[in-house]
Amino acid sequence: MSGWHAKPLFDVPTIDPEEPSDPVWHPLQHHLRMTAFGANAYVAAESGLNLLEAHDETKSGQEELYVVVSGAARFTLDGEDVEAPAPFVVAVVDPAVTRAAVSVEPGTTVLAFGGEPRKEFESSWSGRWFRSVPRAGDGRTRPNPSD
């Protein structure tokens, strides 16, 4: 076993959908032998397919980051819809937030990362690099429609 793995996303084996409304699932964490955090890719061949079933993470306590890398998705976060055209990020830092997502365009691909916070991650990068970068407020940061 080597200390690294590299390959095109669509060369990662898949878990086929159980239901016709489910996405194709690329189990990145399992296939790439990662243990520090969960990582998956979900691909919806058609619009209107579930990318994420409605769930919360109260049992696991994990935070999740979703990255829309192609297409567009509609996330529902505690009943509020958020349109997410690629490239777009959605961070769910409160495990109690109910989250779900459906594809808005064919070929929508969402990367999902999750992990339980044990202590705040400390980057090896210098904190001075981030001084001018504001942190998201209440988790409801949205793009400015005029941008």
N, C-alpha and C positions, 0 to 999 in steps of 0.2 A: 504494500500500500504506500503510495506517495503522499507527500505533505500538502498536495494541492490537486484540484480537479478543474478542468476548463472544457466547455463544450457549448454548442448552440443550444438555446433554451428548448427548441423543439426536438432535440435529440435526447432530452431527458425522458425516460419511459413514463408512461401515463397510467393512471387508474381511470378506466373508462366510466362514464356516467352510469349511475344506477337507474336514473329516471331520464326520460327524454328532455326534461327541462333543466337538467344539471349540466355544469360545464365539464370540460375535460380537465383533469387534475394532474399536474406535474408535481410529484412530491420531492421538492428540491432538498429539503433537510435530510430525508431518508437516503435518497440516491447519492447525494454528495457527501454523506457521512458527517454532517454538521451536528454539533451538540450544544452550542451556546445559545441558540434561539431557533424557533420554528420558522420555516420558510417554504412556501408553496407558490405555484403559479396556477391560475385558473383561466381557461380560455373558453369563450362562448362562441360557437360557430354562427349563431344567429342572434338577432336582437330579441329582447324579451326573455332571455334565459337567466336563470338564477346563477349568479356568480358566488354569492355567499348566502346561505340560508340564515334566517333570522336567529340570532343567538346573542348571548352575553358571555362574559368570561368571569362571572362571580366565583365559580368553583375553582378555576385555575388561578385567578388573580392576575392574569397576564394583560399587558398592554399590546396593542396591535397597530401596525402601520401597513396601509394598503397603498400601492403605487399603480395607477392606471398607466400602462406603458403603450397601449394601442387601443384604438376605438374610443368608446365612451361608456360610462356606467352611471347608474343612478343609485346612490347610497341612501338608505333610510337609517337615520341615527336618532334613536329615541322618538320615532314618529315624524321626524323632520327630514324632508328630501333634500339631497345635495347632488346637483348635476356635476359630473366629474369627467370632462373630456381629457384625453391624453395630451400632454403629460400632466398628471394631477396626483396629489397626495392627500390621504385622509389618515389622521392619527387619532386613535381612540385610546386615551390615557386612563380613563375611568372604566374598570372592568364591568361595572354595572350597566353601562350604556348598551342598549340593544341595538345591534347593527345587522344590516342585510344589504345586498346589492344585486341589481339586475343589469344585464347588458342593454345598451341603447343602440349599439351598432354591431353588425356582424364582425367577428374576429376580435372582439374586445378581450384584452389580456390584462389581468390584474395580478401583481405580485403581492403576496401577503407575508408579513414578518411578525412574529410574536414572541414574547418572553415575559417571564415573571420578574418584576423588579425586586432585586434583593437589596441593592443599594444603588444610588444614582451612578450611572456609568461615568467613569472618569476617563476622558479622552487623553491620549498622549500628545495631542496637538495643543499648542499654546493657547491659553484662554484669551490672550490679547487679540487673537485673530477673530474672535467672536464678539468683541465689545460693541461693534456697530450693528450687530444683527439682533433685531428685537425678537423676543420669544412670544409665541402665540398666547393669547389671553385666556379666554374661557373655553377653548376648544371649538369655537364656532367661526374661525377665521375663514373668510371667503374671498375669492378674487374680486377685484373692482371691475364691474361690467364695462367701464369705459376704457380699461387697459387694452 
